[in-house]
Amino acid sequence: INRSESAFSIDVSPDGKPSIRFGLSAVKNVGANAVKPIVENRKMHGPFVSIEDMCRRADIKGLNRRALESLIKVGTLDTFAPRGHILASMEQILGNAQREAKLKESGQTTMFDMFGDSVDAPVEKITLQQGDVLKQEELGWERELLGTFVSKNPLSALLYNSSSNSIISQSDLTPEKVGQRVTIVGQILSKTIRNT
């Protein structure tokens, strides 16, 4: 949430190498109109420091429950808390964001605003609920909502532990392999069970 743009962008990783950052609007169920106000606010006022800060500053009224859930599932709020905890507290987050939007729309001010000081009204503290999520489930969400893995590719460990003569790419299938016993490293993306 603090680094991605609405569309795909080039970013410099902590080790100084350029990398491609996934666009927030490219997440399934999330559109450009929903994330545009969030990105604009972050650019103008700096990174969000907490979920409450995001609820106060960002105009997330364009995010419906499904879009916010998708953003959480792919890890956009991982800097604030684990995905399971945030998902379990989603009703509280949406409620806070809606209250903030109503306050802004109504033009209500705090007592200090009358004296010329601009003071943000206090946002209700979000108490994150316990919600454990297995790493495999997180990877499934990434695959479903992004079309690829971002946090970890489950094939990485298999490739690291596989023997040097394992087949990991179609280019490894050479005429010399004909008649040989080989190990193929891959991942099953779907299965169909048919009864006959």
KEKERO-567399 format. One line per 8 residues: their letters; for each residue y, x, z of N, C-alpha, C. Coordinates in nm, 4 decimals, padded with zeros to 6 digits. Layout:
! residues N
A) Y X Z Y X Z Y X Z ~ ...
! end
This chain:
! residues 196
INRSESAF) -00.1201 00.0828 00.0000 00.0000 00.0000 00.0000 00.1257 00.0867 00.0000 ~ 00.1151 00.2072 00.0504 00.2320 00.2944 00.0579 00.2433 00.3927 -00.0573 ~ 00.1472 00.3941 -00.1486 00.1529 00.4907 -00.2588 00.1375 00.4266 -00.3964 ~ 00.0648 00.3187 -00.4063 00.0355 00.2593 -00.5370 00.1538 00.1813 -00.5912 ~ 00.1622 00.1784 -00.7234 00.2601 00.0961 -00.7947 00.1915 -00.0351 -00.8323 ~ 00.2640 -00.1216 -00.8994 00.2031 -00.2449 -00.9468 00.0994 -00.2139 -01.0556 ~ 00.1339 -00.1222 -01.1466 00.0417 -00.0806 -01.2533 -00.0145 00.0574 -01.2200 ~ -00.1075 00.1040 -01.2993 -00.1622 00.2388 -01.2796 -00.0481 00.3396 -01.2900
SIDVSPDG) -00.0559 00.4473 -01.2121 00.0513 00.5467 -01.2139 -00.0066 00.6856 -01.1896 ~ 00.0743 00.7868 -01.2217 00.0371 00.9254 -01.1944 00.0946 00.9616 -01.0587 ~ 00.0143 01.0186 -00.9736 00.0558 01.0572 -00.8392 00.0077 01.1997 -00.8150 ~ 00.0714 01.2686 -00.7242 00.0285 01.4038 -00.6890 -00.0503 01.3952 -00.5602 ~ -00.1743 01.4411 -00.5624 -00.2597 01.4365 -00.4449 -00.2133 01.5401 -00.3426 ~ -00.2588 01.5314 -00.2176 -00.2164 01.6254 -00.1139 -00.2411 01.7728 -00.1487 ~ -00.3407 01.8004 -00.2327 -00.3674 01.9396 -00.2715 -00.2828 01.9843 -00.3909 ~ -00.1884 01.8980 -00.4344 -00.0951 01.9342 -00.5405 -00.1403 01.9024 -00.6815
KPSIRFGL) -00.2578 01.8435 -00.6955 -00.3088 01.8100 -00.8287 -00.2660 01.6691 -00.8686 ~ -00.2275 01.6522 -00.9962 -00.1941 01.5166 -01.0400 -00.3203 01.4302 -01.0472 ~ -00.3042 01.3050 -01.0126 -00.4185 01.2139 -01.0166 -00.3696 01.0754 -01.0577 ~ -00.4624 00.9916 -01.0966 -00.4292 00.8552 -01.1357 -00.4455 00.7662 -01.0136 ~ -00.3407 00.6903 -00.9831 -00.3452 00.5973 -00.8709 -00.3670 00.4573 -00.9260 ~ -00.4629 00.3869 -00.8677 -00.4982 00.2526 -00.9110 -00.3806 00.1580 -00.8886 ~ -00.3515 00.0740 -00.9840 -00.2426 -00.0230 -00.9724 -00.2821 -00.1419 -00.8873 ~ -00.1914 -00.1870 -00.7995 -00.2216 -00.3001 -00.7115 -00.2480 -00.4280 -00.7897
SAVKNVGA) -00.1767 -00.4480 -00.9004 -00.1971 -00.5712 -00.9777 -00.3263 -00.5669 -01.0594 ~ -00.3923 -00.4506 -01.0648 -00.5193 -00.4402 -01.1372 -00.6374 -00.4856 -01.0522 ~ -00.6114 -00.5137 -00.9245 -00.7167 -00.5647 -00.8363 -00.7455 -00.7094 -00.8751 ~ -00.8720 -00.7432 -00.8872 -00.9110 -00.8793 -00.9248 -00.8509 -00.9788 -00.8245 ~ -00.7995 -01.0898 -00.8723 -00.7364 -01.1972 -00.7950 -00.5920 -01.1662 -00.7532 ~ -00.5384 -01.0517 -00.7942 -00.4017 -01.0140 -00.7573 -00.3219 -00.9955 -00.8861 ~ -00.2050 -01.0535 -00.8911 -00.1214 -01.0402 -01.0105 00.0021 -00.9563 -00.9838 ~ 00.0702 -00.9193 -01.0900 00.1903 -00.8356 -01.0801 00.3007 -00.9052 -01.0010
NAVKPIVE) 00.3152 -01.0365 -01.0169 00.4206 -01.1092 -00.9459 00.3987 -01.1083 -00.7947 ~ 00.2746 -01.1018 -00.7521 00.2445 -01.1032 -00.6091 00.2799 -00.9708 -00.5422 ~ 00.2589 -00.8594 -00.6121 00.2801 -00.7282 -00.5494 00.4150 -00.6654 -00.5818 ~ 00.4848 -00.7185 -00.6809 00.6139 -00.6607 -00.7203 00.7138 -00.6541 -00.6038 ~ 00.7333 -00.7631 -00.5260 00.8280 -00.7549 -00.4140 00.7865 -00.6528 -00.3072 ~ 00.6587 -00.6357 -00.2876 00.6091 -00.5396 -00.1879 00.6434 -00.3980 -00.2318 ~ 00.6160 -00.3663 -00.3575 00.6429 -00.2327 -00.4107 00.7930 -00.2045 -00.4110 ~ 00.8727 -00.3027 -00.4510 01.0181 -00.2833 -00.4541 01.0738 -00.2573 -00.3144
NRKMHGPF) 01.0268 -00.3317 -00.2146 01.0743 -00.3118 -00.0780 01.0363 -00.1742 -00.0262 ~ 00.9158 -00.1326 -00.0552 00.8699 00.0000 -00.0120 00.9540 00.1108 -00.0746 ~ 00.9899 00.0942 -00.2020 01.0719 00.1954 -00.2696 01.2126 00.2015 -00.2107 ~ 01.2667 00.0858 -00.1739 01.4033 00.0813 -00.1211 01.4123 00.1254 00.0245 ~ 01.3141 00.0880 00.1048 01.3245 00.1088 00.2494 01.2186 00.2028 00.3078 ~ 01.1381 00.2633 00.2239 01.0384 00.3588 00.2724 00.9039 00.2948 00.3016 ~ 00.8057 00.3783 00.3356 00.6689 00.3291 00.3584 00.6611 00.2329 00.4772 ~ 00.5633 00.1465 00.4714 00.5366 00.0549 00.5818 00.4643 00.1327 00.6917
VSIEDMCR) 00.5029 00.1101 00.8167 00.4429 00.1856 00.9269 00.3342 00.1073 00.9994 ~ 00.3290 -00.0230 00.9775 00.2275 -00.1064 01.0425 00.2129 -00.2363 00.9640 ~ 00.1146 -00.3138 01.0037 00.0958 -00.4441 00.9393 00.2139 -00.5344 00.9733 ~ 00.2615 -00.5278 01.0985 00.3773 -00.6087 01.1381 00.5001 -00.5712 01.0562 ~ 00.5193 -00.4411 01.0346 00.6324 -00.3930 00.9548 00.6235 -00.4478 00.8123 ~ 00.5043 -00.4500 00.7574 00.4852 -00.5045 00.6232 00.5157 -00.6538 00.6219 ~ 00.4719 -00.7268 00.7245 00.4996 -00.8708 00.7325 00.6496 -00.8965 00.7432 ~ 00.7218 -00.8111 00.8163 00.8648 -00.8302 00.8362 00.9431 -00.7988 00.7098
RADIKGLN) 00.9131 -00.6846 00.6488 00.9951 -00.6353 00.5387 00.9552 -00.6881 00.4024 ~ 00.8276 -00.6912 00.3759 00.7809 -00.7246 00.2407 00.7779 -00.8755 00.2209 ~ 00.8118 -00.9167 00.1049 00.8061 -01.0582 00.0697 00.6662 -01.0857 00.0179 ~ 00.5767 -01.1222 00.1101 00.4378 -01.1424 00.0670 00.4026 -01.2905 00.0545 ~ 00.5074 -01.3752 00.0433 00.4786 -01.5175 00.0253 00.4111 -01.5432 -00.1092 ~ 00.4266 -01.4500 -00.2050 00.3604 -01.4636 -00.3341 00.2116 -01.4304 -00.3282 ~ 00.1698 -01.3723 -00.2158 00.0279 -01.3390 -00.1991 -00.0429 -01.4564 -00.1337 ~ -00.1368 -01.5144 -00.2013 -00.2153 -01.6187 -00.1371 -00.3294 -01.5541 -00.0585
RRALESLI) -00.4039 -01.6352 00.0094 -00.5132 -01.5851 00.0949 -00.6122 -01.5007 00.0149 ~ -00.6474 -01.5498 -00.1012 -00.7479 -01.4814 -00.1840 -00.6976 -01.3449 -00.2314 ~ -00.5711 -01.3370 -00.2723 -00.5141 -01.2107 -00.3192 -00.5049 -01.1101 -00.2047 ~ -00.4587 -01.1552 -00.0878 -00.4495 -01.0647 00.0276 -00.5879 -01.0152 00.0682 ~ -00.6845 -01.1044 00.0659 -00.8217 -01.0670 00.0998 -00.8742 -00.9603 00.0026 ~ -00.8447 -00.9762 -00.1252 -00.8886 -00.8781 -00.2255 -00.8236 -00.7425 -00.2012 ~ -00.6937 -00.7421 -00.1705 -00.6250 -00.6153 -00.1422 -00.6831 -00.5460 -00.0201 ~ -00.7150 -00.6238 00.0820 -00.7757 -00.5660 00.2026 -00.9131 -00.5092 00.1703
KVGTLDTF) -00.9925 -00.5840 00.0958 -01.1300 -00.5419 00.0657 -01.1375 -00.4119 -00.0140 ~ -01.0374 -00.3844 -00.0984 -01.0419 -00.2599 -00.1766 -00.9742 -00.1438 -00.1047 ~ -00.9211 -00.1692 00.0157 -00.8713 -00.0592 00.0971 -00.7229 -00.0326 00.0924 ~ -00.6403 -00.1268 00.0429 -00.4969 -00.0990 00.0344 -00.4304 -00.0888 00.1715 ~ -00.4914 -00.1459 00.2741 -00.4330 -00.1402 00.4084 -00.5114 -00.0497 00.5020 ~ -00.5953 00.0363 00.4480 -00.6784 00.1259 00.5296 -00.5975 00.2201 00.6184 ~ -00.4720 00.2484 00.5834 -00.3912 00.3381 00.6663 -00.3558 00.2736 00.8002 ~ -00.3650 00.1412 00.8098 -00.3286 00.0718 00.9324 -00.4471 00.0457 01.0244
APRGHILA) -00.5624 00.0165 00.9683 -00.6807 -00.0164 01.0493 -00.8013 -00.0282 00.9567 ~ -00.9221 -00.0308 01.0137 -01.0430 -00.0499 00.9309 -01.0422 -00.1868 00.8617 ~ -01.1034 -00.1924 00.7460 -01.1035 -00.3148 00.6650 -01.1600 -00.4357 00.7390 ~ -01.2669 -00.4152 00.8124 -01.3296 -00.5271 00.8850 -01.2364 -00.5888 00.9865 ~ -01.1616 -00.5061 01.0595 -01.0679 -00.5550 01.1604 -00.9546 -00.6344 01.0948 ~ -00.9036 -00.5828 00.9839 -00.7933 -00.6508 00.9157 -00.8405 -00.7835 00.8562 ~ -00.9597 -00.7835 00.7970 -01.0143 -00.9082 00.7405 -01.0331 -01.0134 00.8489 ~ -01.0803 -00.9711 00.9656 -01.1023 -01.0656 01.0754 -00.9708 -01.1214 01.1287
SMEQILGN) -00.8608 -01.0524 01.1031 -00.7288 -01.0932 01.1543 -00.6385 -01.1499 01.0449 ~ -00.6951 -01.1846 00.9322 -00.6158 -01.2240 00.8166 -00.5317 -01.3496 00.8415 ~ -00.5827 -01.4460 00.9159 -00.5064 -01.5684 00.9431 -00.3790 -01.5346 01.0205 ~ -00.3906 -01.4434 01.1149 -00.2759 -01.4011 01.1946 -00.1724 -01.3300 01.1056 ~ -00.2192 -01.2461 01.0152 -00.1300 -01.1726 00.9247 -00.0557 -01.2697 00.8332 ~ -00.1286 -01.3639 00.7739 -00.0657 -01.4632 00.6862 00.0345 -01.5490 00.7630 ~ -00.0009 -01.5867 00.8852 00.0896 -01.6663 00.9675 00.2193 -01.5915 00.9969 ~ 00.2079 -01.4634 01.0322 00.3260 -01.3807 01.0587 00.4144 -01.3699 00.9350
AQREAKLK) 00.3515 -01.3447 00.8220 00.4264 -01.3284 00.6970 00.4988 -01.4573 00.6603 ~ 00.4328 -01.5714 00.6791 00.4950 -01.6995 00.6467 00.6123 -01.7301 00.7404 ~ 00.5979 -01.6976 00.8702 00.7083 -01.7178 00.9650 00.8291 -01.6322 00.9275 ~ 00.8021 -01.5070 00.8902 00.9108 -01.4173 00.8500 00.9823 -01.4689 00.7254 ~ 00.9052 -01.5170 00.6296 00.9647 -01.5698 00.5055 01.0528 -01.6911 00.5365 ~ 01.0068 -01.7798 00.6260 01.0858 -01.8982 00.6624 01.2147 -01.8582 00.7329 ~ 01.2071 -01.7582 00.8219 01.3271 -01.7115 00.8909 01.4299 -01.6576 00.7920 ~ 01.3825 -01.5787 00.6950 01.4740 -01.5221 00.5953 01.5363 -01.6315 00.5097
ESGQTTMF) 01.4540 -01.7288 00.4696 01.5029 -01.8367 00.3844 01.6022 -01.9264 00.4576 ~ 01.5818 -01.9462 00.5877 01.6696 -02.0349 00.6638 01.8018 -01.9687 00.6999 ~ 01.8066 -01.8350 00.6885 01.9303 -01.7635 00.7191 01.9564 -01.7519 00.8680 ~ 01.8548 -01.7713 00.9509 01.8730 -01.7589 01.0957 01.9052 -01.6149 01.1312 ~ 01.9880 -01.5998 01.2322 02.0278 -01.4666 01.2755 01.9906 -01.4473 01.4213 ~ 01.9885 -01.3224 01.4636 01.9662 -01.2935 01.6047 02.1007 -01.2902 01.6744 ~ 02.0997 -01.2879 01.8059 02.2223 -01.2835 01.8846 02.3061 -01.1602 01.8482 ~ 02.2413 -01.0470 01.8191 02.3123 -00.9232 01.7889 02.3821 -00.9286 01.6536
DMFGDSVD) 02.3282 -01.0093 01.5597 02.3905 -01.0214 01.4279 02.5313 -01.0793 01.4373 ~ 02.5546 -01.1621 01.5405 02.6868 -01.2230 01.5564 02.7940 -01.1189 01.5884 ~ 02.7537 -01.0068 01.6465 02.8476 -00.9003 01.6824 02.8582 -00.7936 01.5749 ~ 02.7948 -00.8174 01.4602 02.8077 -00.7252 01.3485 02.6946 -00.6244 01.3364 ~ 02.6051 -00.6193 01.4343 02.4910 -00.5281 01.4254 02.3762 -00.6021 01.3574 ~ 02.3137 -00.5354 01.2637 02.2000 -00.5959 01.1963 02.0732 -00.5547 01.2708 ~ 02.0082 -00.6511 01.3321 01.8887 -00.6235 01.4113 01.7777 -00.7136 01.3612 ~ 01.6632 -00.6545 01.3337 01.5493 -00.7345 01.2894 01.4981 -00.8189 01.4045
APVEKITL) 01.4683 -00.9440 01.3746 01.4066 -01.0293 01.4761 01.2670 -00.9758 01.5043 ~ 01.2250 -00.9817 01.6304 01.0928 -00.9269 01.6625 00.9820 -01.0066 01.5948 ~ 00.8857 -00.9339 01.5419 00.7711 -00.9959 01.4770 00.6595 -01.0043 01.5790 ~ 00.5887 -01.1149 01.5772 00.4774 -01.1318 01.6692 00.3748 -01.0209 01.6470 ~ 00.3327 -00.9582 01.7557 00.2352 -00.8486 01.7490 00.1006 -00.9034 01.7019 ~ 00.0425 -00.8363 01.6059 -00.0878 -00.8783 01.5537 -00.1967 -00.8064 01.6328 ~ -00.2811 -00.8836 01.6957 -00.3938 -00.8277 01.7699 -00.5137 -00.8300 01.6772 ~ -00.5548 -00.7124 01.6324 -00.6654 -00.7056 01.5376 -00.7965 -00.7440 01.6043
QQGDVLKQ) -00.8700 -00.8306 01.5373 -01.0009 -00.8744 01.5858 -01.1065 -00.7714 01.5469 ~ -01.2152 -00.7710 01.6193 -01.3262 -00.6835 01.5844 -01.3968 -00.7400 01.4618 ~ -01.4236 -00.6544 01.3686 -01.4948 -00.6964 01.2483 -01.5558 -00.5749 01.1837 ~ -01.6842 -00.5590 01.2007 -01.7511 -00.4409 01.1462 -01.7994 -00.4690 01.0051 ~ -01.7780 -00.3717 00.9194 -01.8210 -00.3819 00.7804 -01.9005 -00.2564 00.7468 ~ -02.0150 -00.2739 00.6856 -02.0960 -00.1593 00.6438 -02.0312 -00.0906 00.5248 ~ -02.0478 00.0411 00.5167 -01.9910 00.1175 00.4052 -02.0438 00.0644 00.2712 ~ -02.1691 00.0251 00.2690 -02.2295 -00.0280 00.1466 -02.1584 -00.1560 00.1031
EELGWERE) -02.1176 -00.2378 00.2014 -02.0469 -00.3620 00.1697 -01.9080 -00.3304 00.1127 ~ -01.8386 -00.2315 00.1712 -01.7085 -00.1890 00.1188 -01.7207 -00.1413 -00.0252 ~ -01.8244 -00.0623 -00.0537 -01.8455 -00.0132 -00.1896 -01.8731 -00.1289 -00.2855 ~ -01.9451 -00.2294 -00.2378 -01.9712 -00.3483 -00.3194 -01.8426 -00.4222 -00.3539 ~ -01.7522 -00.4325 -00.2563 -01.6230 -00.4975 -00.2812 -01.5432 -00.4196 -00.3850 ~ -01.5413 -00.2868 -00.3709 -01.4671 -00.2040 -00.4670 -01.5219 -00.2241 -00.6071 ~ -01.6522 -00.2237 -00.6195 -01.7158 -00.2400 -00.7510 -01.6828 -00.3773 -00.8102 ~ -01.6861 -00.4795 -00.7251 -01.6601 -00.6162 -00.7714 -01.5122 -00.6374 -00.8069
LLGTFVSK) -01.4203 -00.5877 -00.7237 -01.2783 -00.6191 -00.7402 -01.2004 -00.5167 -00.8222 ~ -01.2535 -00.3948 -00.8352 -01.1865 -00.2909 -00.9132 -01.2647 -00.2532 -01.0386 ~ -01.3932 -00.2848 -01.0382 -01.4773 -00.2473 -01.1509 -01.5322 -00.1064 -01.1389 ~ -01.5003 -00.0376 -01.0300 -01.5461 00.0996 -01.0079 -01.5394 00.1309 -00.8589 ~ -01.5965 00.2421 -00.8203 -01.5883 00.2871 -00.6814 -01.4654 00.3761 -00.6654 ~ -01.3960 00.3639 -00.5534 -01.2784 00.4453 -00.5298 -01.2991 00.5367 -00.4088 ~ -01.3445 00.4805 -00.2978 -01.3551 00.5596 -00.1753 -01.4725 00.6569 -00.1787 ~ -01.5820 00.6186 -00.2408 -01.7003 00.7055 -00.2472 -01.7931 00.6504 -00.3538
NPLSALLY) -01.8503 00.7391 -00.4325 -01.9480 00.6959 -00.5307 -02.0861 00.7166 -00.4706 ~ -02.1662 00.6108 -00.4587 -02.2983 00.6251 -00.3969 -02.3905 00.7209 -00.4711 ~ -02.3613 00.7498 -00.5973 -02.4444 00.8437 -00.6722 -02.4172 00.9896 -00.6347 ~ -02.3030 01.0167 -00.5709 -02.2651 01.1545 -00.5393 -02.3697 01.2247 -00.4549 ~ -02.4163 01.1574 -00.3495 -02.5168 01.2188 -00.2615 -02.6470 01.2422 -00.3366 ~ -02.6852 01.1464 -00.4226 -02.8079 01.1632 -00.5008 -02.7967 01.2818 -00.5964 ~ -02.6819 01.2953 -00.6620 -02.6624 01.4054 -00.7556 -02.6649 01.5391 -00.6838 ~ -02.6048 01.5424 -00.5655 -02.6004 01.6666 -00.4888 -02.7403 01.7104 -00.4451
NSSSNSII) -02.8235 01.6116 -00.4095 -02.9580 01.6419 -00.3593 -03.0653 01.6444 -00.4675 ~ -03.0301 01.6101 -00.5898 -03.1319 01.6061 -00.6951 -03.1631 01.7474 -00.7462 ~ -03.2785 01.7591 -00.8058 -03.3200 01.8889 -00.8581 -03.2411 01.9225 -00.9843 ~ -03.2436 02.0474 -01.0225 -03.1638 02.0927 -01.1372 -03.2144 02.0362 -01.2698 ~ -03.3389 01.9894 -01.2746 -03.3897 01.9347 -01.4005 -03.3811 01.7818 -01.4049 ~ -03.3004 01.7221 -01.3158 -03.2843 01.5769 -01.3156 -03.1976 01.5332 -01.4331 ~ -03.2256 01.4152 -01.4823 -03.1486 01.3563 -01.5904 -03.0367 01.2733 -01.5264 ~ -02.9125 01.3137 -01.5491 -02.8000 01.2390 -01.4937 -02.7081 01.1842 -01.6022
SQSDLTPE) -02.7327 01.2226 -01.7236 -02.6477 01.1790 -01.8340 -02.7337 01.1645 -01.9580 ~ -02.6906 01.0803 -02.0475 -02.7650 01.0610 -02.1716 -02.7727 01.1915 -02.2507 ~ -02.6723 01.2775 -02.2361 -02.6718 01.4050 -02.3081 -02.7823 01.4995 -02.2586 ~ -02.8371 01.4716 -02.1375 -02.9470 01.5541 -02.0853 -03.0811 01.5191 -02.1498 ~ -03.0859 01.4084 -02.2222 -03.2099 01.3685 -02.2899 -03.2191 01.4443 -02.4224 ~ -03.2762 01.5607 -02.4176 -03.2868 01.6466 -02.5361 -03.4300 01.6456 -02.5890 ~ -03.4514 01.6876 -02.7131 -03.5866 01.6893 -02.7700 -03.6844 01.7754 -02.6880 ~ -03.6339 01.8752 -02.6156 -03.7230 01.9600 -02.5346 -03.7873 01.8828 -02.4202
KVGQRVTI) -03.7298 01.7693 -02.3813 -03.7802 01.6902 -02.2677 -03.8971 01.5999 -02.3074 ~ -03.9238 01.5867 -02.4370 -04.0312 01.4994 -02.4839 -04.1640 01.5464 -02.4237 ~ -04.2358 01.4514 -02.3604 -04.3656 01.4820 -02.3024 -04.3580 01.5391 -02.1621 ~ -04.2394 01.5688 -02.1137 -04.2245 01.6242 -01.9785 -04.2001 01.5134 -01.8772 ~ -04.2395 01.5419 -01.7548 -04.2107 01.4499 -01.6447 -04.0704 01.4845 -01.5934 ~ -03.9817 01.3843 -01.5894 -03.8432 01.4082 -01.5476 -03.8025 01.3095 -01.4387 ~ -03.6986 01.3448 -01.3667 -03.6389 01.2563 -01.2667 -03.5073 01.2058 -01.3234 ~ -03.4885 01.0744 -01.3196 -03.3654 01.0157 -01.3691 -03.2860 00.9636 -01.2503
VGQILSKT) -03.1593 01.0072 -01.2404 -03.0709 00.9616 -01.1339 -02.9805 00.8549 -01.1918 ~ -02.9781 00.7366 -01.1291 -02.8954 00.6282 -01.1788 -02.8742 00.5236 -01.0732 ~ -02.8087 00.4177 -01.1129 -02.7799 00.3090 -01.0208 -02.8066 00.1777 -01.0900 ~ -02.8728 00.0876 -01.0209 -02.8989 -00.0459 -01.0732 -02.7762 -00.1310 -01.0446 ~ -02.7156 -00.1865 -01.1479 -02.5953 -00.2679 -01.1306 -02.6276 -00.4153 -01.1120 ~ -02.7360 -00.4606 -01.1699 -02.7742 -00.6010 -01.1505 -02.9236 -00.6134 -01.1731 ~ -02.9774 -00.7243 -01.1246 -03.1190 -00.7506 -01.1465 -03.1369 -00.8987 -01.1729 ~ -03.2404 -00.9312 -01.2464 -03.2730 -01.0690 -01.2767 -03.4195 -01.0894 -01.2392
IRNT) -03.4430 -01.1903 -01.1573 -03.5810 -01.2205 -01.1189 -03.6258 -01.3444 -01.1965 ~ -03.7349 -01.3300 -01.2705 -03.7865 -01.4414 -01.3497 -03.9296 -01.4716 -01.3055 ~ -03.9566 -01.5964 -01.2854 -04.0922 -01.6383 -01.2530 -04.1604 -01.6917 -01.3776 ~ -04.2838 -01.6478 -01.4018 -04.3597 -01.6984 -01.5164 -04.4889 -01.7601 -01.4675
! end
